[in-house]
Amino acid sequence: MMMKRFMSMLLLAFLAFGTVASTQSAQAGYYDRKGHYHSGKRTYYYDQRRHEWFDYKTGKILKGGLIGAGIGAGAGLLLERNVGKTALVGAGLGAGTQAVRYSSTLQRHPILKTATYGALAGTGVSAATGKRLGTGAILGGALGAGVGALKNY
């Protein structure tokens, strides 16, 4: 039991410090005779974007899932529930929240976006209290749709 708590707190600490700390690499640059700054990189005439494994939105969704997993693991530890299950629910909620936030379709539909946030919040509250997840999602979605309709009309 003590080892389980220690590992959960260690996972939570790593996730918290990993998301807060940002490392920036120092770039050597210089100023030319006209006062323009050059970063020291070689300039090419074609598109030289950094080719990553996934794009910006996918990275934000994965980051939200990892933060949600850490929060879920911490909540499971504090509420003395199954840490793995609460971490999975937290990861799903965090990734879902970021997917809603960066969705181009939901940017055009603010009422639906608020309803989706409400459904995610209702699911999280249901998971924390031990109730059925579907009931919390329906009630949260209905409250979110009401709030979105009042806010946008």
C-alpha positions as CSV (number, residue, x, y, z in Angstrom):
1,M,0.0,0.0,0.0
2,M,2.8,2.4,0.9
3,M,4.7,1.6,-2.3
4,K,1.5,2.2,-4.4
5,R,1.1,5.7,-2.8
6,F,4.8,6.5,-3.3
7,M,4.7,5.5,-7.0
8,S,1.4,7.5,-7.5
9,M,2.9,10.6,-5.9
10,L,6.1,10.2,-7.9
11,L,4.1,9.9,-11.1
12,L,2.1,13.0,-10.2
13,A,5.2,15.0,-9.4
14,F,6.9,14.0,-12.7
15,L,3.8,15.0,-14.7
16,A,3.5,18.3,-12.8
17,F,7.1,19.3,-13.1
18,G,7.3,18.1,-16.8
19,T,4.5,20.3,-17.8
20,V,5.6,23.4,-15.9
21,A,9.3,23.3,-16.8
22,S,10.0,24.4,-20.3
23,T,13.5,24.2,-21.6
24,Q,14.6,26.7,-24.2
25,S,17.7,26.2,-26.2
26,A,20.1,29.1,-26.5
27,Q,20.8,30.1,-30.1
28,A,24.0,31.8,-31.1
29,G,23.2,34.8,-33.3
30,Y,24.8,38.0,-34.5
31,Y,23.9,41.4,-35.8
32,D,25.1,42.5,-39.3
33,R,26.3,46.0,-40.3
34,K,22.7,47.1,-40.9
35,G,21.6,46.1,-37.5
36,H,19.6,43.1,-38.5
37,Y,19.7,40.0,-36.2
38,H,20.6,36.7,-37.7
39,S,20.0,33.5,-35.7
40,G,23.1,31.7,-37.1
41,K,21.0,29.2,-39.0
42,R,21.5,28.8,-42.7
43,T,18.6,30.3,-44.7
44,Y,17.1,28.1,-47.4
45,Y,14.7,29.3,-50.1
46,Y,12.3,26.4,-49.6
47,D,10.0,25.5,-46.7
48,Q,12.1,24.3,-43.8
49,R,9.7,23.5,-41.1
50,R,10.6,21.2,-38.4
51,H,9.3,17.8,-39.3
52,E,7.9,16.3,-36.1
53,W,6.0,13.1,-35.4
54,F,2.7,14.9,-35.0
55,D,1.3,18.4,-35.6
56,Y,0.5,21.2,-33.1
57,K,-3.0,20.1,-32.3
58,T,-2.1,16.5,-31.7
59,G,0.7,17.6,-29.4
60,K,-1.7,19.7,-27.4
61,I,-4.2,16.8,-27.1
62,L,-1.5,14.4,-25.9
63,K,-0.3,17.0,-23.4
64,G,-3.8,17.4,-22.1
65,G,-4.1,13.6,-21.8
66,L,-0.9,13.4,-19.8
67,I,-1.9,16.2,-17.5
68,G,-5.3,14.7,-17.0
69,A,-3.8,11.3,-16.2
70,G,-1.6,13.0,-13.5
71,I,-4.6,14.8,-12.0
72,G,-6.7,11.6,-12.1
73,A,-3.9,9.6,-10.4
74,G,-3.6,12.2,-7.7
75,A,-7.4,12.3,-7.2
76,G,-7.5,8.5,-7.0
77,L,-4.7,8.6,-4.4
78,L,-6.4,11.3,-2.3
79,L,-9.9,9.7,-2.5
80,E,-8.4,6.2,-2.0
81,R,-9.9,4.8,-5.2
82,N,-8.3,2.7,-7.9
83,V,-5.4,4.9,-9.1
84,G,-5.2,3.3,-12.5
85,K,-8.8,3.6,-13.3
86,T,-9.0,7.3,-12.2
87,A,-5.8,8.0,-14.2
88,L,-7.4,6.5,-17.3
89,V,-10.6,8.6,-16.8
90,G,-8.5,11.7,-16.2
91,A,-6.5,11.1,-19.3
92,G,-9.6,10.7,-21.4
93,L,-11.1,13.9,-19.9
94,G,-7.9,15.9,-20.4
95,A,-7.5,14.7,-24.0
96,G,-11.2,15.4,-24.7
97,T,-11.0,18.9,-23.3
98,Q,-8.0,19.8,-25.5
99,A,-9.6,18.2,-28.5
100,V,-12.7,20.4,-28.0
101,R,-10.6,23.4,-27.4
102,Y,-8.6,23.1,-30.6
103,S,-11.4,21.8,-32.8
104,S,-12.0,24.0,-35.8
105,T,-15.6,22.8,-36.1
106,L,-16.5,23.6,-32.6
107,Q,-15.0,27.1,-32.9
108,R,-17.9,27.9,-35.3
109,H,-20.5,26.4,-32.9
110,P,-20.1,28.0,-29.5
111,I,-23.3,26.5,-27.9
112,L,-22.2,23.0,-28.9
113,K,-18.7,23.7,-27.6
114,T,-20.1,24.8,-24.2
115,A,-22.4,21.8,-24.1
116,T,-19.4,19.5,-24.7
117,Y,-17.4,21.2,-22.0
118,G,-20.4,20.6,-19.7
119,A,-20.6,16.9,-20.6
120,L,-16.9,16.5,-19.9
121,A,-17.2,18.3,-16.6
122,G,-20.3,16.1,-15.7
123,T,-18.3,13.0,-16.5
124,G,-15.4,14.1,-14.3
125,V,-17.7,14.9,-11.4
126,S,-19.5,11.5,-11.8
127,A,-16.1,9.7,-11.9
128,A,-15.0,11.5,-8.7
129,T,-18.2,10.8,-6.8
130,G,-18.5,7.2,-8.0
131,K,-21.8,7.6,-9.8
132,R,-22.6,6.4,-13.4
133,L,-20.5,8.3,-16.0
134,G,-23.3,8.4,-18.6
135,T,-25.8,10.2,-16.3
136,G,-23.2,12.8,-15.4
137,A,-22.4,13.4,-19.0
138,I,-26.0,13.9,-20.0
139,L,-26.7,16.2,-17.1
140,G,-23.5,18.2,-17.7
141,G,-24.2,18.4,-21.4
142,A,-27.7,19.7,-20.7
143,L,-26.4,22.3,-18.3
144,G,-23.7,23.3,-20.7
145,A,-26.2,23.7,-23.6
146,G,-28.3,25.9,-21.4
147,V,-25.4,28.1,-20.3
148,G,-24.1,28.3,-23.9
149,A,-27.6,29.4,-25.1
150,L,-27.9,32.1,-22.5
151,K,-24.3,33.3,-23.1
152,N,-24.5,33.4,-26.9
153,Y,-28.0,34.6,-27.5
